[in-house]
Amino acid sequence: MDLDDFDSIQTSAEEIQKVLKNDGLNLLINNAGINIDGGLNDITPEMMTKSHTINVIGPMMVTKAFLPALMKAAQLSDEPGFSSKKAAVINMSSIMGSMETFSMEFWKACAYRISKAGLNMVTKCLTNELTPHGILCASVHPGWVKTDMGTEKAPLTKEESIQGLLRVFSNLSDKDNGSFIDWRGERVPW
């Protein structure tokens, strides 16, 4: 799906529903992201808009489109409390969106940082709306990973991050609903 194209999001949700048939969707991971680098002197309204469209608005619209399938999973589940085995929305965020750990020492990336802080607010808003339906919501920081965006300077391999994330996803519970955690399961300051 293309997060710039909201019709594409809806079409994807409809295609997934055909695959699910009468089953629900237990785990939605909003993992798309774009980094537009630059500080105040470099940033343009177009850069900010693109960053927010992909990193903030996109995950909100994806969650909205997949909500019927998530609600179905929560309704069908015998799992008590909150968990990814029941129904969960995970927004892949970044520690760079944390206001408390904010530092621009080595990477400005204003549009990216602001959009990831916005994504964290999306998580809080979704938590407020989806908790009554038994759907867990959390923001997750995957770590600084060796990817095109993370560069070779990153300390984590993709495999290390993914293994940690899978452990975190499988252990999500009531205490994690509405939280910001990292790939190790540790709390990240908002």
Secondary structure as the mmCIF struct_conf table of DSSP 4:
data_model
#
loop_
_struct_conf.conf_type_id
_struct_conf.id
_struct_conf.beg_label_comp_id
_struct_conf.beg_label_asym_id
_struct_conf.beg_label_seq_id
_struct_conf.end_label_comp_id
_struct_conf.end_label_asym_id
_struct_conf.end_label_seq_id
TURN_TY1_P TURN_TY1_P1 LEU A 3 ASP A 4
HELX_RH_AL_P HELX_RH_AL_P1 PHE A 6 LEU A 20
TURN_TY1_P TURN_TY1_P2 LYS A 21 ASN A 22
STRN STRN1 LEU A 27 ASN A 30
TURN_TY1_P TURN_TY1_P3 LEU A 40 ASP A 42
HELX_RH_AL_P HELX_RH_AL_P2 PRO A 45 HIS A 52
HELX_RH_PI_P HELX_RH_PI_P1 THR A 53 ILE A 57
HELX_RH_AL_P HELX_RH_AL_P3 GLY A 58 LEU A 76
BEND BEND1 GLY A 81 PHE A 82
TURN_TY1_P TURN_TY1_P4 SER A 84 LYS A 86
STRN STRN2 ALA A 88 MET A 92
HELX_RH_3T_P HELX_RH_3T_P1 ILE A 95 GLY A 97
BEND BEND2 MET A 99 MET A 99
TURN_TY1_P TURN_TY1_P5 GLU A 100 THR A 101
BEND BEND3 GLU A 105 PHE A 106
HELX_RH_AL_P HELX_RH_AL_P4 CYS A 110 LEU A 130
HELX_RH_3T_P HELX_RH_3T_P2 THR A 131 HIS A 133
TURN_TY1_P TURN_TY1_P6 GLY A 134 GLY A 134
STRN STRN3 LEU A 136 HIS A 141
BEND BEND4 TRP A 144 TRP A 144
STRN STRN4 VAL A 145 VAL A 145
BEND BEND5 LYS A 146 THR A 147
TURN_TY1_P TURN_TY1_P7 ASP A 148 GLY A 150
TURN_TY1_P TURN_TY1_P8 GLU A 152 LYS A 153
BEND BEND6 PRO A 155 PRO A 155
STRN STRN5 LEU A 156 LEU A 156
HELX_RH_AL_P HELX_RH_AL_P5 LYS A 158 ASN A 171
HELX_RH_3T_P HELX_RH_3T_P3 ASP A 174 ASP A 176
TURN_TY1_P TURN_TY1_P9 ASN A 177 GLY A 178
STRN STRN6 SER A 179 ASP A 182
TURN_TY1_P TURN_TY1_P10 TRP A 183 ARG A 184
BEND BEND7 GLY A 185 GLY A 185
STRN STRN7 ARG A 187 ARG A 187
#
